[in-house]
Amino acid sequence: MKKYTARWLIGAVFMFGVAMAPTSGATTQGFSDFDGQSVSFADVLPADQWLVVMIWSHSCPICAKEMQGQADLHERHRDGRLEVLGISLDGADGALEAWAFIEERDVSFPNLLGEPGDVVQFFSDQSGQSFRGTPTFLIYAPGGALKATQAGAVPPEAIEAFIYDQEHGAD
């Protein structure tokens, strides 16, 4: 019974943030890699895997705490059923600090950089919701459908349980 209740609670937390009608087109507003090359979100959205997007900032203490868990999640599923992608909203002015943030934490998953307003607009376009702060997570199913959003800390195990329930039709 506890397992069912925990899964229901995890699902409810994620489902609370699910967009009712996410956009099918991906916004490219100002995203770049840390080498300064423009990157389209559509180009990094895998067709055959789940994608967990973590929107973060180098000045966010919760992001600092969450980063290692998300890196571990990415490593556990490397070449598997999910990928993690970071999107820093630090923009050009904070690019050096953002780069140092991921280097200091030895983050293995790919990260993009965007201007704060562009990242907020991307989130709104994707989810139909207002952006609440960092960290914020978006979870995309294989094929690119947005399945959940959540502001705040999210344990990697909760993400894995949510994906498992989505794949296996949780009650």
Secondary structure as the mmCIF struct_conf table of DSSP 4:
data_model
#
loop_
_struct_conf.conf_type_id
_struct_conf.id
_struct_conf.beg_label_comp_id
_struct_conf.beg_label_asym_id
_struct_conf.beg_label_seq_id
_struct_conf.end_label_comp_id
_struct_conf.end_label_asym_id
_struct_conf.end_label_seq_id
HELX_RH_AL_P HELX_RH_AL_P1 LYS A 2 PHE A 16
TURN_TY1_P TURN_TY1_P1 GLY A 17 GLY A 17
BEND BEND1 MET A 20 ALA A 21
BEND BEND2 SER A 24 GLY A 25
HELX_LH_PP_P HELX_LH_PP_P1 ALA A 26 THR A 27
TURN_TY1_P TURN_TY1_P2 GLN A 29 GLY A 30
STRN STRN1 SER A 32 SER A 32
TURN_TY1_P TURN_TY1_P3 PHE A 34 ASP A 35
BEND BEND3 GLY A 36 GLY A 36
STRN STRN2 SER A 38 SER A 38
HELX_RH_AL_P HELX_RH_AL_P2 PHE A 41 VAL A 44
BEND BEND4 LEU A 45 LEU A 45
BEND BEND5 ALA A 47 GLN A 49
STRN STRN3 TRP A 50 TRP A 56
TURN_TY1_P TURN_TY1_P4 HIS A 58 SER A 59
HELX_RH_AL_P HELX_RH_AL_P3 PRO A 61 ARG A 76
TURN_TY1_P TURN_TY1_P5 HIS A 77 ARG A 81
STRN STRN4 LEU A 82 SER A 88
TURN_TY1_P TURN_TY1_P6 GLY A 91 GLY A 91
HELX_RH_3T_P HELX_RH_3T_P1 ALA A 92 GLY A 94
HELX_RH_AL_P HELX_RH_AL_P4 ALA A 95 GLU A 104
TURN_TY1_P TURN_TY1_P7 ARG A 105 ASP A 106
BEND BEND6 PHE A 109 PHE A 109
STRN STRN5 ASN A 111 LEU A 113
HELX_RH_AL_P HELX_RH_AL_P5 PRO A 116 SER A 127
BEND BEND7 GLY A 128 GLN A 129
BEND BEND8 THR A 134 PRO A 135
STRN STRN6 THR A 136 TYR A 140
TURN_TY1_P TURN_TY1_P8 PRO A 142 GLY A 143
BEND BEND9 GLY A 144 GLY A 144
STRN STRN7 LEU A 146 ALA A 151
BEND BEND10 GLY A 152 GLY A 152
HELX_RH_AL_P HELX_RH_AL_P6 PRO A 156 HIS A 168
TURN_TY1_P TURN_TY1_P9 GLY A 169 GLY A 169
#
